[in-house]
Amino acid sequence: MAMNTRKGFRFTTYEAPDQTPFEKLFEIFQELITHTSGDVEEALDWLRELDKEYELTDDNYTIDDFIEDLKAKGYIREEFDTDNPEGGQAEEGDEEGARGGNLSITAKLERMLRQRALDQIFGKLKRSGAGNHRTGKSGRGDEHTGEFREYRFGDALEHISMTESLKNAQVNHGLDSFSLNEDDLVVEDTQHKAQMSTVLMIDISHSMILYGEDRITPAKKVAMALAELITTRYPKDTLDILVFGNDAWPIPIKDLPYLKVGPYHTNTVAGLQLAMDMLRRKRNTNKQIFMITDGKPSCLRLPNGDYYKNSVGLDEYIVEKCYAMAQQARKLHIPITTFMIAQDPYLMQFVREFTQANKGKAFYTGLKGLGEMIFEDYEQNRKRRIKG
């Protein structure tokens, strides 16, 4: 199913084998709740309209039955806020607070949406343990490989496998005259684990929903999928997410389903400044910035607190500030990978010069395949930087 904010929904033929009525509706509901930025009431209104047109339910299982099942399974909750009967934004720190209505999604569904995004974008990835990314170096490290070799001078004592060493001693000297010497010792090889700190920047300026094209939802799905990938497959890595419009600010992973576009210009400089501040605090040696944007930089925050804005063409003052930030990141050994959704030639030229200033990379892409590109680049960056 695809969504266009002005044209509605488009369905393709799909036969889901052995799905219960709840499971069929739940698949659609998860897509709708992502598009509505966590607004349960709006998602259910869309679901009722789709039910009228496509006959998704029957007398044996209705939309009301589905809603009750959502509550019973812990995916949505009903809010009873006497002080604010119309609902509203959750209080800070309340993971399951009201989100603009009497019904809200729970932390359980937030996690499911991240996993669903991962499955949709990256496919069914097999979960692996901590330290999945390794160097090609063997020896004194912190990741066990299951492979053994003879002891060498300088090997740490804690890496000696006593079981294998005793076996060697028995074979070499026999049980009657047992002895253990240096030639009997066996060491288990280890590999160095590499860690990566990533900041994902998401443009939430108004252009992300202009011209009837919903660009924020694919970006949001990518962020949810990347967050799920890192926390489950590479738990030693870190991911921070920030959004940028007139200003830039960090958002927690749990708030990704609720992300919306605002009436903002594009302050790319503020986003880069915040991203680098985040990465300076990381102890990891490997750091990178991913930036998803579709518009040109059109805004700056001046030292006196005022905004300098110019939406006409590429403003030289703003552009030069962007280049300066790219160079600063380069000096800090922080590569920036830009995923440029727009295809305008003059914007592509700006991105090329920005990328050259940073010695980073740029992808000029539409919405299709955005997630796969980011995943592949994430993996390649880790391998390349680990080898270096």
Secondary structure, DSSP 8 states (H G I E B T S, - for coil): -EEETTTEEE------TT--HHHHHHHHHHHHHHHTTT-HHHHHHHHHHHHHHH---BTTB-HHHHHHHHHHTTSEEE---SS-TT-----TT-TT---SSSEEE-HHHHHHHHHHHHHHHH-S-----TT-SEEEEEES-SEEEEEEEE--TT--GGGB-HHHHHHHHHHHHTTTT----GGG-EEEEEEEE--EEEEEEEE-SGGGGGGG---HHHHHHHHHHHHHHHHHH-TTSEEEEEEESSSEEEE-GGGGGG----S----HHHHHHHHHHHHHT---SEEEEEEEE-S---EEE-TTS-EEE--SS--HHHHHHHHHHHHHHHHTT--EEEEE----HHHHHHHHHHHHHHT-EEEE--STTHHHHHHHHHHHHHHHHHH-
